């Protein structure tokens, strides 16, 4: 087992030290070695180090401090634009401005981002994935001047950790692995899979703070609520349309 994978932590506090260019180049090159659709590499990586641009991005990521603290804010974008341009310049007719090619591009993007995350941790850096990217994708696209055919999928903050938190728990293998075919979960299996997490001190603290009866309610009532889910789903769908992924 690769040690960095077993020791992955989400880093939310960073030192001000810049990342040397040769290290950043190695990390980004690792991203380009990821598997991808048809060797088309349907992604673009926007490397933001300018404090002014990070300040523009920060409110779109709910002003999480790591956006301005981290040496690099890496916005990972699905990109059908570049490949389509190449096709047209070669008198080929592209037909990639549709949803299935957004899915292909999003897969390429996430595979590249994970390679980058692993390479960064191998270099002694920390990373944090920002789920807020999908909440405000169109506004982020405006700040980064993304053309049609390019849409943010995820963002990584990358830098030298100021503090290193303890490892977070994960569900046991039983919770996520299925052999040969999907085996649906019985109530007993669900209880077993979540038992350790529900019994943890962290969960008990969350329940006391939020005055809720169980951990599931933390997710449904506080973290990812129905109104927010509907709002952000509509926003991302509109971003897909505006950025040209639903032309056909």
C-alpha positions in Angstrom: 0.0 0.0 0.0 1.3 3.5 -0.9 1.9 5.2 2.4 0.5 8.6 1.3 -2.9 7.0 0.5 -3.2 5.6 3.9 -2.2 8.9 5.6 -4.5 11.2 3.5 -5.9 14.1 5.5 -7.9 17.2 4.4 -5.7 20.2 5.1 -7.6 23.5 5.9 -4.8 25.6 7.3 -1.6 26.4 5.3 1.7 28.1 5.8 2.5 31.1 3.5 5.5 29.3 1.9 5.2 29.2 -1.9 5.5 25.9 -3.7 8.8 25.8 -5.7 8.1 25.8 -9.4 9.9 22.5 -10.0 7.7 20.7 -7.4 4.5 22.3 -8.8 5.5 21.1 -12.3 6.1 17.6 -11.1 2.6 17.6 -9.4 0.9 18.9 -12.5 2.7 16.5 -14.8 1.5 13.6 -12.6 -2.0 14.9 -13.3 -1.5 14.6 -17.0 -0.5 11.0 -16.7 -4.0 10.0 -15.4 -6.2 7.7 -17.5 -8.6 9.6 -19.7 -11.2 9.2 -22.4 -9.6 8.2 -25.8 -6.4 10.0 -24.9 -8.3 13.2 -25.4 -7.5 14.7 -22.0 -10.8 16.6 -21.8 -9.8 18.8 -18.9 -8.0 22.1 -18.2 -6.3 23.0 -14.9 -6.4 26.7 -13.8 -3.4 27.3 -11.5 -4.2 30.4 -9.4 -1.4 31.9 -7.3 -2.3 35.6 -7.7 -3.7 36.9 -4.3 -6.0 39.2 -6.2 -7.6 36.4 -8.2 -7.8 34.2 -5.0 -9.6 37.0 -3.3 -12.2 37.0 -6.2 -12.6 33.3 -5.9 -12.9 33.2 -2.1 -16.5 34.4 -1.7 -17.5 31.8 -4.3 -16.1 29.2 -2.0 -18.0 30.6 1.0 -14.9 32.5 2.2 -13.2 29.3 3.4 -9.9 30.6 4.7 -7.8 28.0 2.8 -8.7 29.6 -0.5 -6.6 32.7 0.3 -4.1 30.9 2.6 -3.0 28.1 0.2 -0.2 28.7 -2.2 -2.2 27.3 -5.1 -5.9 27.2 -5.8 -6.3 24.6 -8.6 -9.6 24.8 -10.5 -10.1 21.5 -12.4 -12.4 22.0 -15.4 -14.1 19.7 -17.8 -13.0 21.0 -21.2 -14.4 20.0 -24.6 -13.4 23.4 -26.1 -9.8 22.6 -26.8 -10.4 19.3 -28.5 -13.2 20.8 -30.6 -11.0 23.6 -31.7 -8.3 21.1 -32.8 -11.0 19.1 -34.7 -12.2 22.1 -36.6 -8.7 23.2 -37.5 -8.2 19.7 -39.0 -11.5 19.9 -41.0 -13.1 17.4 -38.7 -16.6 18.0 -37.3 -16.8 17.7 -33.5 -19.9 16.6 -31.7 -19.0 16.9 -28.1 -21.2 19.7 -26.9 -23.7 17.4 -25.1 -24.2 15.8 -21.8 -22.5 12.5 -22.3 -19.3 14.3 -23.2 -19.6 16.4 -20.1 -19.6 13.2 -18.2 -16.6 11.9 -20.1 -14.8 15.2 -19.5 -15.8 15.3 -15.8 -14.3 11.8 -15.3 -11.1 12.8 -17.0 -11.0 15.9 -14.8 -11.5 14.0 -11.6 -8.9 11.3 -12.5 -6.3 14.0 -13.2 -7.2 15.8 -9.9 -6.7 12.7 -7.9 -3.3 12.1 -9.4 -2.4 15.6 -8.5 -3.6 15.2 -5.0 -1.5 12.0 -4.5 1.6 13.6 -6.1 1.2 16.7 -3.9 1.0 14.6 -0.7 4.1 12.7 -1.8 5.9 16.0 -2.0 4.9 16.8 1.6 2.1 19.2 0.6 -1.5 19.1 1.8 -4.7 19.4 -0.2 -8.4 20.1 0.3 -11.1 19.4 -2.2 -13.7 22.2 -2.4 -17.2 20.9 -3.0 -18.3 24.6 -3.3 -17.0 24.5 -6.9 -20.3 22.9 -8.1 -22.4 25.4 -6.1 -21.0 28.4 -7.9 -19.5 27.0 -11.1 -20.8 29.7 -13.4 -19.6 32.5 -11.2 -16.2 30.8 -11.0 -16.2 30.4 -14.7 -16.7 34.2 -15.0 -13.8 35.0 -12.7 -11.5 32.6 -14.6 -12.7 33.7 -18.0 -13.6 30.2 -19.1 -14.9 30.0 -22.7 -17.9 28.0 -23.7 -17.2 24.3 -23.5 -15.2 24.6 -20.2 -16.8 24.2 -16.8 -15.4 23.8 -13.3 -15.8 20.4 -11.8 -13.7 20.6 -8.6 -11.1 22.7 -6.9 -8.0 21.7 -4.9 -6.2 24.0 -2.5 -2.6 23.0 -2.3 0.1 24.1 0.1 2.4 23.3 3.0 0.2 22.4 6.1 0.2 24.7 9.0 -1.5 22.0 11.1 -2.1 18.4 10.4 -5.4 17.1 11.7 -6.0 13.5 12.8 -7.1 10.9 10.3 -10.8 10.8 9.7 -12.7 7.6 9.8 -13.9 5.6 6.8 -16.7 3.1 6.4 -15.5 -0.5 6.6 -15.0 -2.4 3.3 -18.3 -4.2 3.9 -20.0 -0.9 3.4 -18.8 -0.2 -0.1 -17.6 -3.5 -1.7 -19.9 -5.8 -3.6 -18.8 -9.1 -5.1 -19.9 -10.0 -8.6 -23.3 -8.2 -8.3 -24.7 -5.4 -6.2 -26.0 -6.8 -2.9 -28.6 -4.5 -1.4 -28.3 -3.5 2.3 -30.5 -4.9 5.0 -31.3 -2.7 8.0 -28.9 -4.8 10.1 -26.1 -4.2 7.5 -26.8 -0.5 7.6 -26.6 -0.5 11.4 -23.3 -2.5 11.3 -21.7 -0.3 8.6 -22.3 3.0 10.5 -21.9 1.7 14.0 -18.4 2.9 14.7 -19.0 6.4 13.2 -22.3 6.8 15.1 -20.6 5.8 18.3 -17.6 8.1 17.9 -16.9 11.0 20.3 -16.9 13.4 17.3 -20.5 12.3 16.4 -21.6 12.7 20.0 -20.2 16.2 20.1 -21.9 17.1 16.8 -25.3 15.8 18.1 -24.9 17.9 21.3 -24.0 21.0 19.4 -26.8 20.7 16.8 -29.4 19.2 19.3 -30.3 16.5 16.9 -31.0 12.8 17.6 -28.7 11.1 15.2 -25.9 11.6 12.6 -28.1 11.2 9.6 -30.1 14.2 10.7 -26.8 16.3 10.7 -26.6 15.6 7.0 -30.2 16.1 6.1 -31.1 19.0 8.4 -27.8 20.9 8.6 -25.1 20.1 6.0 -27.0 19.2 2.8 -30.5 20.4 3.1 -33.3 19.8 0.5 -33.6 23.5 -0.4 -29.9 23.8 -0.9 -29.8 20.6 -3.0 -32.5 21.9 -5.3 -31.0 25.3 -5.6 -27.5 24.2 -6.4 -28.7 21.4 -8.7 -30.6 24.0 -10.8 -27.6 26.3 -10.7 -25.2 23.6 -12.0 -27.7 22.6 -14.7 -27.9 26.2 -15.9 -24.1 26.4 -15.9 -24.0 23.2 -18.1 -26.4 24.8 -20.5 -24.7 28.2 -20.6 -21.3 26.7 -21.1 -22.5 24.6 -24.0 -22.9 21.1 -22.8 -26.5 20.7 -23.8 -26.5 21.9 -27.5 -27.5 18.5 -28.8 
